[in-house]
Amino acid sequence: MVVSIQDLSFHYSKNRTAVLDIPQWSLQSREQVFLHGPSGTGKSTLLNLLAGILLPSAGTIDILGKRINTLNGRQRDSWRARHIGVVFQQFNLIYYLSALDNIRLAALFGGTVNATSRASELLQALGIDTALHQQPAGQLSIGQQQRVAIARALINQPELLIVDEPTSALDARNRDVFMALLLDQVRLHQTALVFVSHDLALANTFSRVEAIADINRAGGIH
Ligand code: ADP
């Protein structure tokens, strides 16, 4: 089991009602789930909880059998670097570092040694030519930056990849190419994936498709 949620409740501050109220939810290894719902319904909040960036107000989240709220902040950062790949809407690349160095830095945090050749292979597999590997990330197009962010998220061979609405800045053709490349990599490395979007057009390549409203009793209304 990669993710197991029980009786999860989350609110941003004590005197506000819950953004999330999820009695039960789980994800098996190698499973890829497409989670959709309108904005403001708690999708990003859930991803931040899965990544251990936020902690539950009540209930439990186990990732790979580990109850992440039992770790302190520093332990969570280190654990996340080794086991979870995260791609947020803003890719959080370091713009003055090259594409390759952004990935090598993640490898350093995740304890992956000799990552340079694997980083190059990943970039290549994601359609970034060698000529661009040494370019500062800030000089790449949005589509290229997205691929660098995916390569960075995969460099430590995480068991779980979390991707938040990554295609909103892409046109339809680039979006389809990006999705195909992403899913190729995830299936090749047998990574479990939680992919969040409001764009149902992307759902058809996933075997498991869920509306956040079906798992979240709070429905984001508060
Ligand atoms: P989605 O990803 O589906 O758009 P979010 O998880 O971002 O939804 O937001 C769910 C609800 O929580 C929204 O009502 C939003 O305003 C609120 N929210 C999100 N982030 C914060 C925050 N840092 N502090 C307070 N409220 C927040």
py3Dmol code that shows the C-alpha trace and the ligand (Angstrom):
import py3Dmol

protein = """\
ATOM      1  CA  MET A   1       0.000   0.000   0.000  1.00  0.00           C
ATOM      2  CA  VAL A   2       1.471   3.371  -0.973  1.00  0.00           C
ATOM      3  CA  VAL A   3      -1.132   5.654   0.607  1.00  0.00           C
ATOM      4  CA  SER A   4      -3.635   4.874   3.344  1.00  0.00           C
ATOM      5  CA  ILE A   5      -5.860   7.618   4.754  1.00  0.00           C
ATOM      6  CA  GLN A   6      -8.188   7.067   7.712  1.00  0.00           C
ATOM      7  CA  ASP A   7     -10.639   9.596   9.178  1.00  0.00           C
ATOM      8  CA  LEU A   8      -8.606  12.514   7.878  1.00  0.00           C
ATOM      9  CA  SER A   9      -9.709  15.973   8.726  1.00  0.00           C
ATOM     10  CA  PHE A  10      -7.888  19.189   7.907  1.00  0.00           C
ATOM     11  CA  HIS A  11      -8.611  22.856   8.570  1.00  0.00           C
ATOM     12  CA  TYR A  12      -6.236  25.763   8.023  1.00  0.00           C
ATOM     13  CA  SER A  13      -7.055  27.444  11.303  1.00  0.00           C
ATOM     14  CA  LYS A  14      -8.859  26.309  14.430  1.00  0.00           C
ATOM     15  CA  ASN A  15     -11.955  28.432  14.115  1.00  0.00           C
ATOM     16  CA  ARG A  16     -12.655  27.483  10.498  1.00  0.00           C
ATOM     17  CA  THR A  17     -14.516  24.405   9.357  1.00  0.00           C
ATOM     18  CA  ALA A  18     -12.654  21.582   7.670  1.00  0.00           C
ATOM     19  CA  VAL A  19     -11.416  21.884   4.087  1.00  0.00           C
ATOM     20  CA  LEU A  20     -10.982  18.106   4.021  1.00  0.00           C
ATOM     21  CA  ASP A  21     -12.951  15.344   5.690  1.00  0.00           C
ATOM     22  CA  ILE A  22     -11.933  12.027   4.138  1.00  0.00           C
ATOM     23  CA  PRO A  23     -13.120   8.894   5.968  1.00  0.00           C
ATOM     24  CA  GLN A  24     -11.003   6.490   3.924  1.00  0.00           C
ATOM     25  CA  TRP A  25      -8.826   6.601   0.819  1.00  0.00           C
ATOM     26  CA  SER A  26      -5.972   4.472  -0.418  1.00  0.00           C
ATOM     27  CA  LEU A  27      -3.592   3.984  -3.311  1.00  0.00           C
ATOM     28  CA  GLN A  28      -1.818   0.734  -4.185  1.00  0.00           C
ATOM     29  CA  SER A  29       1.692   0.523  -5.550  1.00  0.00           C
ATOM     30  CA  ARG A  30       1.913   1.138  -9.308  1.00  0.00           C
ATOM     31  CA  GLU A  31      -1.582   2.639  -9.300  1.00  0.00           C
ATOM     32  CA  GLN A  32      -2.143   5.922 -11.152  1.00  0.00           C
ATOM     33  CA  VAL A  33      -5.114   7.972 -10.075  1.00  0.00           C
ATOM     34  CA  PHE A  34      -6.540  11.060 -11.742  1.00  0.00           C
ATOM     35  CA  LEU A  35      -8.178  13.282  -9.144  1.00  0.00           C
ATOM     36  CA  HIS A  36     -10.391  16.061 -10.437  1.00  0.00           C
ATOM     37  CA  GLY A  37     -12.694  18.745  -9.156  1.00  0.00           C
ATOM     38  CA  PRO A  38     -13.310  22.475  -9.457  1.00  0.00           C
ATOM     39  CA  SER A  39     -10.843  24.858  -7.897  1.00  0.00           C
ATOM     40  CA  GLY A  40     -11.210  25.476  -4.192  1.00  0.00           C
ATOM     41  CA  THR A  41     -12.341  21.939  -3.371  1.00  0.00           C
ATOM     42  CA  GLY A  42      -9.204  20.896  -1.487  1.00  0.00           C
ATOM     43  CA  LYS A  43      -7.110  19.113  -4.122  1.00  0.00           C
ATOM     44  CA  SER A  44      -3.881  21.016  -3.483  1.00  0.00           C
ATOM     45  CA  THR A  45      -4.444  20.777   0.255  1.00  0.00           C
ATOM     46  CA  LEU A  46      -4.697  16.999  -0.049  1.00  0.00           C
ATOM     47  CA  LEU A  47      -1.490  16.841  -2.089  1.00  0.00           C
ATOM     48  CA  ASN A  48       0.328  18.928   0.527  1.00  0.00           C
ATOM     49  CA  LEU A  49      -0.871  16.492   3.180  1.00  0.00           C
ATOM     50  CA  LEU A  50       0.282  13.487   1.126  1.00  0.00           C
ATOM     51  CA  ALA A  51       3.693  15.136   0.751  1.00  0.00           C
ATOM     52  CA  GLY A  52       3.905  15.805   4.492  1.00  0.00           C
ATOM     53  CA  ILE A  53       4.120  19.555   3.897  1.00  0.00           C
ATOM     54  CA  LEU A  54       0.874  19.975   5.855  1.00  0.00           C
ATOM     55  CA  LEU A  55      -0.128  17.707   8.741  1.00  0.00           C
ATOM     56  CA  PRO A  56      -3.629  16.342   9.470  1.00  0.00           C
ATOM     57  CA  SER A  57      -5.774  18.188  12.020  1.00  0.00           C
ATOM     58  CA  ALA A  58      -7.176  14.748  12.920  1.00  0.00           C
ATOM     59  CA  GLY A  59      -6.940  11.210  11.579  1.00  0.00           C
ATOM     60  CA  THR A  60      -4.003   9.480   9.935  1.00  0.00           C
ATOM     61  CA  ILE A  61      -2.070   9.353   6.691  1.00  0.00           C
ATOM     62  CA  ASP A  62       0.329   6.461   6.148  1.00  0.00           C
ATOM     63  CA  ILE A  63       2.686   6.620   3.175  1.00  0.00           C
ATOM     64  CA  LEU A  64       4.537   3.388   2.419  1.00  0.00           C
ATOM     65  CA  GLY A  65       3.556   2.228   5.897  1.00  0.00           C
ATOM     66  CA  LYS A  66       5.065   5.309   7.539  1.00  0.00           C
ATOM     67  CA  ARG A  67       2.834   7.582   9.637  1.00  0.00           C
ATOM     68  CA  ILE A  68       4.374  10.821   8.445  1.00  0.00           C
ATOM     69  CA  ASN A  69       3.088  13.040  11.250  1.00  0.00           C
ATOM     70  CA  THR A  70       5.259  11.078  13.686  1.00  0.00           C
ATOM     71  CA  LEU A  71       8.356  12.565  11.993  1.00  0.00           C
ATOM     72  CA  ASN A  72       9.636  16.020  12.861  1.00  0.00           C
ATOM     73  CA  GLY A  73       9.992  18.640  10.126  1.00  0.00           C
ATOM     74  CA  ARG A  74      13.555  17.829   9.212  1.00  0.00           C
ATOM     75  CA  GLN A  75      12.901  14.071   9.165  1.00  0.00           C
ATOM     76  CA  ARG A  76       9.876  14.653   6.956  1.00  0.00           C
ATOM     77  CA  ASP A  77      11.940  16.705   4.482  1.00  0.00           C
ATOM     78  CA  SER A  78      14.542  13.988   4.238  1.00  0.00           C
ATOM     79  CA  TRP A  79      11.943  11.212   4.035  1.00  0.00           C
ATOM     80  CA  ARG A  80      10.044  13.087   1.323  1.00  0.00           C
ATOM     81  CA  ALA A  81      13.207  13.601  -0.712  1.00  0.00           C
ATOM     82  CA  ARG A  82      13.811   9.846  -0.760  1.00  0.00           C
ATOM     83  CA  HIS A  83      10.316   8.507  -1.313  1.00  0.00           C
ATOM     84  CA  ILE A  84       8.053  11.126  -2.870  1.00  0.00           C
ATOM     85  CA  GLY A  85       8.418  13.099  -6.078  1.00  0.00           C
ATOM     86  CA  VAL A  86       6.449  16.326  -6.147  1.00  0.00           C
ATOM     87  CA  VAL A  87       5.615  18.568  -9.097  1.00  0.00           C
ATOM     88  CA  PHE A  88       3.605  21.623  -8.145  1.00  0.00           C
ATOM     89  CA  GLN A  89       1.967  24.172 -10.425  1.00  0.00           C
ATOM     90  CA  GLN A  90       4.927  26.482 -10.014  1.00  0.00           C
ATOM     91  CA  PHE A  91       7.764  24.106 -10.674  1.00  0.00           C
ATOM     92  CA  ASN A  92      10.074  25.674  -8.080  1.00  0.00           C
ATOM     93  CA  LEU A  93      13.125  25.187 -10.257  1.00  0.00           C
ATOM     94  CA  ILE A  94      16.199  27.197  -9.359  1.00  0.00           C
ATOM     95  CA  TYR A  95      16.329  29.416 -12.406  1.00  0.00           C
ATOM     96  CA  TYR A  96      20.036  30.247 -12.445  1.00  0.00           C
ATOM     97  CA  LEU A  97      21.029  26.566 -12.187  1.00  0.00           C
ATOM     98  CA  SER A  98      21.142  24.451 -15.326  1.00  0.00           C
ATOM     99  CA  ALA A  99      18.428  21.878 -16.009  1.00  0.00           C
ATOM    100  CA  LEU A 100      20.909  19.167 -15.113  1.00  0.00           C
ATOM    101  CA  ASP A 101      22.042  20.826 -11.886  1.00  0.00           C
ATOM    102  CA  ASN A 102      18.452  21.269 -10.718  1.00  0.00           C
ATOM    103  CA  ILE A 103      18.080  17.515 -10.955  1.00  0.00           C
ATOM    104  CA  ARG A 104      21.482  16.772  -9.433  1.00  0.00           C
ATOM    105  CA  LEU A 105      20.597  18.955  -6.462  1.00  0.00           C
ATOM    106  CA  ALA A 106      17.453  16.880  -5.858  1.00  0.00           C
ATOM    107  CA  ALA A 107      19.608  13.741  -6.137  1.00  0.00           C
ATOM    108  CA  LEU A 108      21.909  15.149  -3.466  1.00  0.00           C
ATOM    109  CA  PHE A 109      18.963  15.730  -1.092  1.00  0.00           C
ATOM    110  CA  GLY A 110      17.552  12.288  -1.854  1.00  0.00           C
ATOM    111  CA  GLY A 111      20.848  10.471  -1.327  1.00  0.00           C
ATOM    112  CA  THR A 112      21.116   9.258  -4.941  1.00  0.00           C
ATOM    113  CA  VAL A 113      24.784   8.968  -5.889  1.00  0.00           C
ATOM    114  CA  ASN A 114      26.251   9.266  -9.391  1.00  0.00           C
ATOM    115  CA  ALA A 115      23.044  10.813 -10.622  1.00  0.00           C
ATOM    116  CA  THR A 116      24.450  12.746 -13.597  1.00  0.00           C
ATOM    117  CA  SER A 117      24.050  10.089 -16.271  1.00  0.00           C
ATOM    118  CA  ARG A 118      20.609   9.071 -15.004  1.00  0.00           C
ATOM    119  CA  ALA A 119      19.571  12.737 -14.933  1.00  0.00           C
ATOM    120  CA  SER A 120      20.654  13.103 -18.574  1.00  0.00           C
ATOM    121  CA  GLU A 121      18.805   9.945 -19.546  1.00  0.00           C
ATOM    122  CA  LEU A 122      15.651  11.140 -17.833  1.00  0.00           C
ATOM    123  CA  LEU A 123      15.817  14.529 -19.552  1.00  0.00           C
ATOM    124  CA  GLN A 124      16.373  12.799 -22.872  1.00  0.00           C
ATOM    125  CA  ALA A 125      13.461  10.423 -22.258  1.00  0.00           C
ATOM    126  CA  LEU A 126      11.280  13.431 -21.473  1.00  0.00           C
ATOM    127  CA  GLY A 127      12.215  15.033 -24.771  1.00  0.00           C
ATOM    128  CA  ILE A 128      14.837  17.552 -23.625  1.00  0.00           C
ATOM    129  CA  ASP A 129      17.795  17.496 -26.016  1.00  0.00           C
ATOM    130  CA  THR A 130      21.349  17.294 -24.684  1.00  0.00           C
ATOM    131  CA  ALA A 131      22.039  20.818 -25.933  1.00  0.00           C
ATOM    132  CA  LEU A 132      19.569  22.151 -23.351  1.00  0.00           C
ATOM    133  CA  HIS A 133      20.842  20.210 -20.343  1.00  0.00           C
ATOM    134  CA  GLN A 134      23.379  22.908 -19.419  1.00  0.00           C
ATOM    135  CA  GLN A 135      21.014  25.830 -20.029  1.00  0.00           C
ATOM    136  CA  PRO A 136      19.867  27.777 -16.987  1.00  0.00           C
ATOM    137  CA  ALA A 137      16.383  26.533 -16.152  1.00  0.00           C
ATOM    138  CA  GLY A 138      15.058  30.108 -16.325  1.00  0.00           C
ATOM    139  CA  GLN A 139      15.925  30.268 -20.035  1.00  0.00           C
ATOM    140  CA  LEU A 140      13.839  27.220 -20.936  1.00  0.00           C
ATOM    141  CA  SER A 141      10.259  27.383 -22.194  1.00  0.00           C
ATOM    142  CA  ILE A 142       7.430  26.589 -19.774  1.00  0.00           C
ATOM    143  CA  GLY A 143       6.940  23.196 -21.438  1.00  0.00           C
ATOM    144  CA  GLN A 144      10.630  22.410 -21.080  1.00  0.00           C
ATOM    145  CA  GLN A 145      10.633  23.557 -17.453  1.00  0.00           C
ATOM    146  CA  GLN A 146       7.741  21.211 -16.768  1.00  0.00           C
ATOM    147  CA  ARG A 147       9.758  18.303 -18.079  1.00  0.00           C
ATOM    148  CA  VAL A 148      12.776  19.283 -16.013  1.00  0.00           C
ATOM    149  CA  ALA A 149      10.492  19.399 -12.968  1.00  0.00           C
ATOM    150  CA  ILE A 150       9.238  15.888 -13.746  1.00  0.00           C
ATOM    151  CA  ALA A 151      12.807  14.605 -14.232  1.00  0.00           C
ATOM    152  CA  ARG A 152      13.771  16.198 -10.923  1.00  0.00           C
ATOM    153  CA  ALA A 153      10.800  14.542  -9.208  1.00  0.00           C
ATOM    154  CA  LEU A 154      11.765  11.136 -10.605  1.00  0.00           C
ATOM    155  CA  ILE A 155      15.542  11.201 -10.067  1.00  0.00           C
ATOM    156  CA  ASN A 156      15.415   9.484  -6.673  1.00  0.00           C
ATOM    157  CA  GLN A 157      13.111   6.772  -8.027  1.00  0.00           C
ATOM    158  CA  PRO A 158      10.275   7.673  -5.658  1.00  0.00           C
ATOM    159  CA  GLU A 159       7.572   5.131  -4.918  1.00  0.00           C
ATOM    160  CA  LEU A 160       4.999   7.948  -5.094  1.00  0.00           C
ATOM    161  CA  LEU A 161       4.774  10.837  -7.546  1.00  0.00           C
ATOM    162  CA  ILE A 162       2.455  13.745  -6.817  1.00  0.00           C
ATOM    163  CA  VAL A 163       1.607  16.074  -9.687  1.00  0.00           C
ATOM    164  CA  ASP A 164      -0.561  19.165  -9.310  1.00  0.00           C
ATOM    165  CA  GLU A 165      -2.211  20.663 -12.399  1.00  0.00           C
ATOM    166  CA  PRO A 166       0.934  20.710 -14.525  1.00  0.00           C
ATOM    167  CA  THR A 167      -0.556  21.292 -17.939  1.00  0.00           C
ATOM    168  CA  SER A 168      -2.544  24.497 -17.543  1.00  0.00           C
ATOM    169  CA  ALA A 169       0.051  26.579 -19.408  1.00  0.00           C
ATOM    170  CA  LEU A 170       0.320  24.183 -22.364  1.00  0.00           C
ATOM    171  CA  ASP A 171      -1.608  24.086 -25.626  1.00  0.00           C
ATOM    172  CA  ALA A 172      -3.503  20.887 -26.451  1.00  0.00           C
ATOM    173  CA  ARG A 173      -0.753  19.271 -28.544  1.00  0.00           C
ATOM    174  CA  ASN A 174       2.019  19.936 -26.026  1.00  0.00           C
ATOM    175  CA  ARG A 175      -0.282  18.827 -23.257  1.00  0.00           C
ATOM    176  CA  ASP A 176      -0.863  15.449 -24.913  1.00  0.00           C
ATOM    177  CA  VAL A 177       2.860  14.973 -25.554  1.00  0.00           C
ATOM    178  CA  PHE A 178       3.635  15.885 -21.966  1.00  0.00           C
ATOM    179  CA  MET A 179       1.031  13.454 -20.586  1.00  0.00           C
ATOM    180  CA  ALA A 180       2.327  10.618 -22.760  1.00  0.00           C
ATOM    181  CA  LEU A 181       5.933  11.229 -21.656  1.00  0.00           C
ATOM    182  CA  LEU A 182       4.943  11.467 -18.004  1.00  0.00           C
ATOM    183  CA  LEU A 183       2.876   8.278 -18.048  1.00  0.00           C
ATOM    184  CA  ASP A 184       5.590   6.402 -19.980  1.00  0.00           C
ATOM    185  CA  GLN A 185       8.086   7.213 -17.251  1.00  0.00           C
ATOM    186  CA  VAL A 186       5.715   6.382 -14.416  1.00  0.00           C
ATOM    187  CA  ARG A 187       4.784   3.022 -15.919  1.00  0.00           C
ATOM    188  CA  LEU A 188       8.396   2.201 -16.787  1.00  0.00           C
ATOM    189  CA  HIS A 189       9.519   2.807 -13.212  1.00  0.00           C
ATOM    190  CA  GLN A 190       6.298   1.412 -11.668  1.00  0.00           C
ATOM    191  CA  THR A 191       5.700   4.584  -9.703  1.00  0.00           C
ATOM    192  CA  ALA A 192       2.364   5.217  -7.996  1.00  0.00           C
ATOM    193  CA  LEU A 193       0.926   8.523  -9.217  1.00  0.00           C
ATOM    194  CA  VAL A 194      -1.588  11.000  -7.846  1.00  0.00           C
ATOM    195  CA  PHE A 195      -2.338  13.432 -10.662  1.00  0.00           C
ATOM    196  CA  VAL A 196      -4.583  16.366  -9.894  1.00  0.00           C
ATOM    197  CA  SER A 197      -6.345  18.502 -12.446  1.00  0.00           C
ATOM    198  CA  HIS A 198      -9.621  20.249 -13.092  1.00  0.00           C
ATOM    199  CA  ASP A 199      -9.282  19.292 -16.781  1.00  0.00           C
ATOM    200  CA  LEU A 200     -11.271  16.118 -17.397  1.00  0.00           C
ATOM    201  CA  ALA A 201      -9.921  15.940 -20.960  1.00  0.00           C
ATOM    202  CA  LEU A 202      -6.753  14.475 -19.437  1.00  0.00           C
ATOM    203  CA  ALA A 203      -8.526  11.669 -17.614  1.00  0.00           C
ATOM    204  CA  ASN A 204      -8.810   9.175 -20.451  1.00  0.00           C
ATOM    205  CA  THR A 205      -5.260   7.873 -20.098  1.00  0.00           C
ATOM    206  CA  PHE A 206      -5.859   6.857 -16.458  1.00  0.00           C
ATOM    207  CA  SER A 207      -7.418   3.609 -15.286  1.00  0.00           C
ATOM    208  CA  ARG A 208      -8.587   5.178 -12.029  1.00  0.00           C
ATOM    209  CA  VAL A 209     -10.470   8.481 -12.146  1.00  0.00           C
ATOM    210  CA  GLU A 210     -12.042  10.060  -9.063  1.00  0.00           C
ATOM    211  CA  ALA A 211     -13.841  13.273  -8.238  1.00  0.00           C
ATOM    212  CA  ILE A 212     -12.567  14.883  -5.044  1.00  0.00           C
ATOM    213  CA  ALA A 213     -16.212  15.459  -4.052  1.00  0.00           C
ATOM    214  CA  ASP A 214     -16.680  11.672  -3.922  1.00  0.00           C
ATOM    215  CA  ILE A 215     -13.918  11.168  -1.368  1.00  0.00           C
ATOM    216  CA  ASN A 216     -14.067  14.466   0.529  1.00  0.00           C
ATOM    217  CA  ARG A 217     -17.175  14.953   2.666  1.00  0.00           C
ATOM    218  CA  ALA A 218     -16.206  18.558   3.452  1.00  0.00           C
ATOM    219  CA  GLY A 219     -16.349  19.416  -0.223  1.00  0.00           C
ATOM    220  CA  GLY A 220     -14.185  22.464   0.317  1.00  0.00           C
ATOM    221  CA  ILE A 221     -17.197  24.451   1.543  1.00  0.00           C
ATOM    222  CA  HIS A 222     -16.409  26.365   4.695  1.00  0.00           C
TER     223      HIS A 222
END
"""
ligand_1 = """\
27
ADP
P -7.957 23.275 -5.013
O -6.578 22.721 -5.090
O -9.026 22.238 -5.264
O -8.154 24.493 -5.824
P -7.193 24.162 -2.362
O -6.754 22.959 -1.619
O -6.154 25.065 -2.920
O -8.237 23.722 -3.487
O -8.115 25.039 -1.409
C -9.198 24.499 -0.654
C -9.742 25.579 0.260
O -8.778 25.908 1.248
C -10.077 26.867 -0.474
O -11.268 27.393 0.067
C -8.909 27.783 -0.172
O -9.303 29.117 -0.139
C -8.477 27.302 1.208
N -7.031 27.477 1.396
C -6.063 27.006 0.581
N -4.840 27.321 1.054
C -5.044 28.023 2.200
C -4.186 28.631 3.174
N -2.852 28.568 3.049
N -4.759 29.253 4.216
C -6.111 29.305 4.371
N -6.974 28.736 3.487
C -6.463 28.120 2.426
"""
view = py3Dmol.view(width=600, height=400)
view.addModel(protein, "pdb")
view.setStyle({"model": 0}, {"cartoon": {"style": "trace"}})
view.addModel(ligand_1, "xyz")
view.setStyle({"model": 1}, {"stick": {}})
view.zoomTo()
view.show()
